Amino acid sequence: MYGISSVALLGEAWMTRDPDLAQALERFCTAKQIQLLLLMLFTDKPTFQRELMVYFPSSSSSTNDPALLAHLEASELRLTPVPLVPANDRFVYYKQLNVLGSRKQVQPIMQSYYVIGRQKKPH
């Protein structure tokens, strides 16, 4: 099962504010039995911006899913990878250039990934 959460803060600010973010997300995913978590980050200061963080908890079968990431990167979200400092192989972090791309767009993108047979749907 995957989850999608919205956060009214950009990734860098969130990671600075909460240095134990990875551990908190791990606990959340374990409690909810989530194998993949998409974090839709946004702010309107000074202008509206969106980011997408993909988190692969330790319960997932791998630290990332290249086919899923390629599917997201090819989507209308217009994602640009951003390196994390310090690096964390459980996170993939993107600037989202299409700021109109909300959960209403992300959910069908995820659903199409699993429905078209690129990946066995998580349970």
mmCIF file of the C-alpha atoms, coordinates in Angstrom:
data_MODEL
# 
_entry.id   MODEL 
# 
loop_
_atom_site.group_PDB 
_atom_site.id 
_atom_site.type_symbol 
_atom_site.label_atom_id 
_atom_site.label_alt_id 
_atom_site.label_comp_id 
_atom_site.label_asym_id 
_atom_site.label_entity_id 
_atom_site.label_seq_id 
_atom_site.pdbx_PDB_ins_code 
_atom_site.Cartn_x 
_atom_site.Cartn_y 
_atom_site.Cartn_z 
_atom_site.occupancy 
_atom_site.B_iso_or_equiv 
_atom_site.pdbx_formal_charge 
_atom_site.auth_seq_id 
_atom_site.auth_comp_id 
_atom_site.auth_asym_id 
_atom_site.auth_atom_id 
_atom_site.pdbx_PDB_model_num 
ATOM 1   C CA . MET A 1 1   ? 0.000  0.000  0.000   1.00 0.00 ? 1   MET A CA 1 
ATOM 2   C CA . TYR A 1 2   ? 1.175  3.533  -0.685  1.00 0.00 ? 2   TYR A CA 1 
ATOM 3   C CA . GLY A 1 3   ? 0.210  6.788  0.946   1.00 0.00 ? 3   GLY A CA 1 
ATOM 4   C CA . ILE A 1 4   ? 0.098  10.424 -0.113  1.00 0.00 ? 4   ILE A CA 1 
ATOM 5   C CA . SER A 1 5   ? 0.460  13.207 2.443   1.00 0.00 ? 5   SER A CA 1 
ATOM 6   C CA . SER A 1 6   ? 0.474  16.969 2.026   1.00 0.00 ? 6   SER A CA 1 
ATOM 7   C CA . VAL A 1 7   ? 2.816  19.171 4.024   1.00 0.00 ? 7   VAL A CA 1 
ATOM 8   C CA . ALA A 1 8   ? 2.703  22.980 4.081   1.00 0.00 ? 8   ALA A CA 1 
ATOM 9   C CA . LEU A 1 9   ? 6.487  23.272 4.195   1.00 0.00 ? 9   LEU A CA 1 
ATOM 10  C CA . LEU A 1 10  ? 9.268  22.697 1.680   1.00 0.00 ? 10  LEU A CA 1 
ATOM 11  C CA . GLY A 1 11  ? 11.622 19.771 2.163   1.00 0.00 ? 11  GLY A CA 1 
ATOM 12  C CA . GLU A 1 12  ? 14.773 21.623 3.118   1.00 0.00 ? 12  GLU A CA 1 
ATOM 13  C CA . ALA A 1 13  ? 12.943 23.624 5.796   1.00 0.00 ? 13  ALA A CA 1 
ATOM 14  C CA . TRP A 1 14  ? 11.225 20.485 7.084   1.00 0.00 ? 14  TRP A CA 1 
ATOM 15  C CA . MET A 1 15  ? 14.459 18.502 7.309   1.00 0.00 ? 15  MET A CA 1 
ATOM 16  C CA . THR A 1 16  ? 16.154 21.407 9.092   1.00 0.00 ? 16  THR A CA 1 
ATOM 17  C CA . ARG A 1 17  ? 13.259 21.773 11.512  1.00 0.00 ? 17  ARG A CA 1 
ATOM 18  C CA . ASP A 1 18  ? 13.059 18.035 12.203  1.00 0.00 ? 18  ASP A CA 1 
ATOM 19  C CA . PRO A 1 19  ? 16.463 16.298 12.017  1.00 0.00 ? 19  PRO A CA 1 
ATOM 20  C CA . ASP A 1 20  ? 14.720 12.998 12.941  1.00 0.00 ? 20  ASP A CA 1 
ATOM 21  C CA . LEU A 1 21  ? 12.327 13.199 9.985   1.00 0.00 ? 21  LEU A CA 1 
ATOM 22  C CA . ALA A 1 22  ? 13.368 9.853  8.500   1.00 0.00 ? 22  ALA A CA 1 
ATOM 23  C CA . GLN A 1 23  ? 12.723 8.066  11.799  1.00 0.00 ? 23  GLN A CA 1 
ATOM 24  C CA . ALA A 1 24  ? 9.320  9.770  12.176  1.00 0.00 ? 24  ALA A CA 1 
ATOM 25  C CA . LEU A 1 25  ? 8.326  8.768  8.632   1.00 0.00 ? 25  LEU A CA 1 
ATOM 26  C CA . GLU A 1 26  ? 9.531  5.228  9.294   1.00 0.00 ? 26  GLU A CA 1 
ATOM 27  C CA . ARG A 1 27  ? 7.303  4.994  12.385  1.00 0.00 ? 27  ARG A CA 1 
ATOM 28  C CA . PHE A 1 28  ? 4.343  6.440  10.444  1.00 0.00 ? 28  PHE A CA 1 
ATOM 29  C CA . CYS A 1 29  ? 4.786  3.967  7.585   1.00 0.00 ? 29  CYS A CA 1 
ATOM 30  C CA . THR A 1 30  ? 5.112  1.051  9.995   1.00 0.00 ? 30  THR A CA 1 
ATOM 31  C CA . ALA A 1 31  ? 1.985  2.067  11.922  1.00 0.00 ? 31  ALA A CA 1 
ATOM 32  C CA . LYS A 1 32  ? -0.037 2.501  8.705   1.00 0.00 ? 32  LYS A CA 1 
ATOM 33  C CA . GLN A 1 33  ? 1.564  -0.496 6.909   1.00 0.00 ? 33  GLN A CA 1 
ATOM 34  C CA . ILE A 1 34  ? 2.669  1.752  4.048   1.00 0.00 ? 34  ILE A CA 1 
ATOM 35  C CA . GLN A 1 35  ? 5.340  0.491  1.630   1.00 0.00 ? 35  GLN A CA 1 
ATOM 36  C CA . LEU A 1 36  ? 5.769  3.808  -0.198  1.00 0.00 ? 36  LEU A CA 1 
ATOM 37  C CA . LEU A 1 37  ? 4.983  7.366  0.921   1.00 0.00 ? 37  LEU A CA 1 
ATOM 38  C CA . LEU A 1 38  ? 4.633  10.371 -1.360  1.00 0.00 ? 38  LEU A CA 1 
ATOM 39  C CA . LEU A 1 39  ? 4.995  13.681 0.433   1.00 0.00 ? 39  LEU A CA 1 
ATOM 40  C CA . MET A 1 40  ? 3.521  16.627 -1.444  1.00 0.00 ? 40  MET A CA 1 
ATOM 41  C CA . LEU A 1 41  ? 5.283  19.696 -0.097  1.00 0.00 ? 41  LEU A CA 1 
ATOM 42  C CA . PHE A 1 42  ? 4.266  23.292 -0.770  1.00 0.00 ? 42  PHE A CA 1 
ATOM 43  C CA . THR A 1 43  ? 4.596  26.885 0.317   1.00 0.00 ? 43  THR A CA 1 
ATOM 44  C CA . ASP A 1 44  ? 3.201  30.198 -0.843  1.00 0.00 ? 44  ASP A CA 1 
ATOM 45  C CA . LYS A 1 45  ? 6.048  32.327 0.510   1.00 0.00 ? 45  LYS A CA 1 
ATOM 46  C CA . PRO A 1 46  ? 7.329  34.265 -1.327  1.00 0.00 ? 46  PRO A CA 1 
ATOM 47  C CA . THR A 1 47  ? 5.577  32.588 -4.287  1.00 0.00 ? 47  THR A CA 1 
ATOM 48  C CA . PHE A 1 48  ? 3.659  29.337 -4.599  1.00 0.00 ? 48  PHE A CA 1 
ATOM 49  C CA . GLN A 1 49  ? 6.039  26.376 -4.916  1.00 0.00 ? 49  GLN A CA 1 
ATOM 50  C CA . ARG A 1 50  ? 5.641  22.605 -4.851  1.00 0.00 ? 50  ARG A CA 1 
ATOM 51  C CA . GLU A 1 51  ? 8.026  19.752 -4.193  1.00 0.00 ? 51  GLU A CA 1 
ATOM 52  C CA . LEU A 1 52  ? 7.567  16.005 -4.108  1.00 0.00 ? 52  LEU A CA 1 
ATOM 53  C CA . MET A 1 53  ? 9.419  13.698 -1.771  1.00 0.00 ? 53  MET A CA 1 
ATOM 54  C CA . VAL A 1 54  ? 9.218  9.944  -2.252  1.00 0.00 ? 54  VAL A CA 1 
ATOM 55  C CA . TYR A 1 55  ? 10.012 7.930  0.864   1.00 0.00 ? 55  TYR A CA 1 
ATOM 56  C CA . PHE A 1 56  ? 10.796 4.197  0.758   1.00 0.00 ? 56  PHE A CA 1 
ATOM 57  C CA . PRO A 1 57  ? 10.518 2.803  4.319   1.00 0.00 ? 57  PRO A CA 1 
ATOM 58  C CA . SER A 1 58  ? 12.712 -0.064 5.445   1.00 0.00 ? 58  SER A CA 1 
ATOM 59  C CA . SER A 1 59  ? 9.697  -2.389 5.086   1.00 0.00 ? 59  SER A CA 1 
ATOM 60  C CA . SER A 1 60  ? 9.693  -1.812 1.316   1.00 0.00 ? 60  SER A CA 1 
ATOM 61  C CA . SER A 1 61  ? 11.459 -4.323 -0.876  1.00 0.00 ? 61  SER A CA 1 
ATOM 62  C CA . SER A 1 62  ? 14.086 -1.836 -2.041  1.00 0.00 ? 62  SER A CA 1 
ATOM 63  C CA . THR A 1 63  ? 15.475 1.578  -1.282  1.00 0.00 ? 63  THR A CA 1 
ATOM 64  C CA . ASN A 1 64  ? 13.932 2.857  -4.493  1.00 0.00 ? 64  ASN A CA 1 
ATOM 65  C CA . ASP A 1 65  ? 11.907 1.774  -7.484  1.00 0.00 ? 65  ASP A CA 1 
ATOM 66  C CA . PRO A 1 66  ? 13.553 3.013  -10.708 1.00 0.00 ? 66  PRO A CA 1 
ATOM 67  C CA . ALA A 1 67  ? 10.477 2.230  -12.847 1.00 0.00 ? 67  ALA A CA 1 
ATOM 68  C CA . LEU A 1 68  ? 8.198  4.166  -10.506 1.00 0.00 ? 68  LEU A CA 1 
ATOM 69  C CA . LEU A 1 69  ? 10.597 7.114  -10.380 1.00 0.00 ? 69  LEU A CA 1 
ATOM 70  C CA . ALA A 1 70  ? 10.831 7.141  -14.190 1.00 0.00 ? 70  ALA A CA 1 
ATOM 71  C CA . HIS A 1 71  ? 7.015  7.079  -14.369 1.00 0.00 ? 71  HIS A CA 1 
ATOM 72  C CA . LEU A 1 72  ? 6.762  10.055 -12.002 1.00 0.00 ? 72  LEU A CA 1 
ATOM 73  C CA . GLU A 1 73  ? 9.516  11.945 -13.833 1.00 0.00 ? 73  GLU A CA 1 
ATOM 74  C CA . ALA A 1 74  ? 7.747  11.437 -17.181 1.00 0.00 ? 74  ALA A CA 1 
ATOM 75  C CA . SER A 1 75  ? 4.450  12.753 -15.803 1.00 0.00 ? 75  SER A CA 1 
ATOM 76  C CA . GLU A 1 76  ? 2.846  16.147 -16.215 1.00 0.00 ? 76  GLU A CA 1 
ATOM 77  C CA . LEU A 1 77  ? 4.192  17.118 -12.773 1.00 0.00 ? 77  LEU A CA 1 
ATOM 78  C CA . ARG A 1 78  ? 7.448  18.128 -14.479 1.00 0.00 ? 78  ARG A CA 1 
ATOM 79  C CA . LEU A 1 79  ? 9.728  16.923 -11.702 1.00 0.00 ? 79  LEU A CA 1 
ATOM 80  C CA . THR A 1 80  ? 13.366 17.969 -11.396 1.00 0.00 ? 80  THR A CA 1 
ATOM 81  C CA . PRO A 1 81  ? 15.541 15.836 -9.069  1.00 0.00 ? 81  PRO A CA 1 
ATOM 82  C CA . VAL A 1 82  ? 17.193 17.647 -6.174  1.00 0.00 ? 82  VAL A CA 1 
ATOM 83  C CA . PRO A 1 83  ? 20.127 16.022 -4.336  1.00 0.00 ? 83  PRO A CA 1 
ATOM 84  C CA . LEU A 1 84  ? 19.629 15.670 -0.596  1.00 0.00 ? 84  LEU A CA 1 
ATOM 85  C CA . VAL A 1 85  ? 22.344 16.781 1.779   1.00 0.00 ? 85  VAL A CA 1 
ATOM 86  C CA . PRO A 1 86  ? 23.113 14.670 3.656   1.00 0.00 ? 86  PRO A CA 1 
ATOM 87  C CA . ALA A 1 87  ? 22.251 11.885 1.220   1.00 0.00 ? 87  ALA A CA 1 
ATOM 88  C CA . ASN A 1 88  ? 19.605 9.387  2.296   1.00 0.00 ? 88  ASN A CA 1 
ATOM 89  C CA . ASP A 1 89  ? 18.901 6.395  0.071   1.00 0.00 ? 89  ASP A CA 1 
ATOM 90  C CA . ARG A 1 90  ? 15.323 6.100  1.376   1.00 0.00 ? 90  ARG A CA 1 
ATOM 91  C CA . PHE A 1 91  ? 14.338 9.542  -0.002  1.00 0.00 ? 91  PHE A CA 1 
ATOM 92  C CA . VAL A 1 92  ? 14.015 10.828 -3.547  1.00 0.00 ? 92  VAL A CA 1 
ATOM 93  C CA . TYR A 1 93  ? 13.423 14.577 -3.653  1.00 0.00 ? 93  TYR A CA 1 
ATOM 94  C CA . TYR A 1 94  ? 12.055 16.693 -6.511  1.00 0.00 ? 94  TYR A CA 1 
ATOM 95  C CA . LYS A 1 95  ? 11.194 20.274 -7.321  1.00 0.00 ? 95  LYS A CA 1 
ATOM 96  C CA . GLN A 1 96  ? 7.789  20.203 -8.986  1.00 0.00 ? 96  GLN A CA 1 
ATOM 97  C CA . LEU A 1 97  ? 7.741  22.693 -11.853 1.00 0.00 ? 97  LEU A CA 1 
ATOM 98  C CA . ASN A 1 98  ? 4.027  22.194 -12.556 1.00 0.00 ? 98  ASN A CA 1 
ATOM 99  C CA . VAL A 1 99  ? 2.708  23.946 -9.445  1.00 0.00 ? 99  VAL A CA 1 
ATOM 100 C CA . LEU A 1 100 ? -0.874 23.168 -10.490 1.00 0.00 ? 100 LEU A CA 1 
ATOM 101 C CA . GLY A 1 101 ? -0.181 19.443 -10.029 1.00 0.00 ? 101 GLY A CA 1 
ATOM 102 C CA . SER A 1 102 ? -2.010 18.561 -6.824  1.00 0.00 ? 102 SER A CA 1 
ATOM 103 C CA . ARG A 1 103 ? -3.080 15.308 -5.196  1.00 0.00 ? 103 ARG A CA 1 
ATOM 104 C CA . LYS A 1 104 ? -5.850 15.180 -7.823  1.00 0.00 ? 104 LYS A CA 1 
ATOM 105 C CA . GLN A 1 105 ? -3.128 14.680 -10.446 1.00 0.00 ? 105 GLN A CA 1 
ATOM 106 C CA . VAL A 1 106 ? -0.737 12.565 -8.383  1.00 0.00 ? 106 VAL A CA 1 
ATOM 107 C CA . GLN A 1 107 ? -3.270 9.884  -7.406  1.00 0.00 ? 107 GLN A CA 1 
ATOM 108 C CA . PRO A 1 108 ? -4.125 8.994  -11.046 1.00 0.00 ? 108 PRO A CA 1 
ATOM 109 C CA . ILE A 1 109 ? -0.411 9.005  -11.946 1.00 0.00 ? 109 ILE A CA 1 
ATOM 110 C CA . MET A 1 110 ? 0.245  6.492  -9.170  1.00 0.00 ? 110 MET A CA 1 
ATOM 111 C CA . GLN A 1 111 ? -2.810 4.434  -10.053 1.00 0.00 ? 111 GLN A CA 1 
ATOM 112 C CA . SER A 1 112 ? -1.797 4.276  -13.714 1.00 0.00 ? 112 SER A CA 1 
ATOM 113 C CA . TYR A 1 113 ? 1.644  3.007  -12.718 1.00 0.00 ? 113 TYR A CA 1 
ATOM 114 C CA . TYR A 1 114 ? 0.148  0.035  -10.910 1.00 0.00 ? 114 TYR A CA 1 
ATOM 115 C CA . VAL A 1 115 ? -2.761 -0.587 -13.305 1.00 0.00 ? 115 VAL A CA 1 
ATOM 116 C CA . ILE A 1 116 ? -0.728 -0.660 -16.513 1.00 0.00 ? 116 ILE A CA 1 
ATOM 117 C CA . GLY A 1 117 ? 1.340  -3.509 -15.140 1.00 0.00 ? 117 GLY A CA 1 
ATOM 118 C CA . ARG A 1 118 ? 4.693  -1.811 -14.672 1.00 0.00 ? 118 ARG A CA 1 
ATOM 119 C CA . GLN A 1 119 ? 4.705  -2.956 -11.103 1.00 0.00 ? 119 GLN A CA 1 
ATOM 120 C CA . LYS A 1 120 ? 2.712  -5.366 -9.016  1.00 0.00 ? 120 LYS A CA 1 
ATOM 121 C CA . LYS A 1 121 ? 0.277  -3.274 -6.974  1.00 0.00 ? 121 LYS A CA 1 
ATOM 122 C CA . PRO A 1 122 ? 1.367  -3.037 -3.325  1.00 0.00 ? 122 PRO A CA 1 
ATOM 123 C CA . HIS A 1 123 ? -1.046 -4.579 -0.870  1.00 0.00 ? 123 HIS A CA 1 
# 
